[in-house]
């Protein structure tokens, strides 16, 4: 089972981060958290690595539906989106929402996962269109 939805862009890291924020917002997602993995590993371990940012994206109506179906689903929320440098390009990766259903086995989460997938796919498609 794959657990990600990924697009590769030819744009720079900072431009991609800005475009990801806009594409997610267009689909009703806000960014609740951001983890700059590059800076954290540098500060805590002295480790150098490529640009790597984890965004915790949330669509409140979908989060509410998921939490109504299963209060423990918060362990899998928000929808994580990674923007990371990959050679001369940038990858944008989103956790596949169907992972919620696969991990929990709760069919009540299927409509939430389906809508979240459609919205994330639309955001990723919008990003792909920027480099076409």
PyMOL commands that set and color helices and strands:
alter all, ss='L'
color gray80, all
select helices_A, chain A and resi 13-26+37-45+60-69+71-76+98-104+107-130
alter helices_A, ss='H'
color red, helices_A
select strands_A, chain A and resi 4-9+30-36+52-58+79-86+89-95
alter strands_A, ss='S'
color yellow, strands_A
deselect
rebuild
show_as cartoon
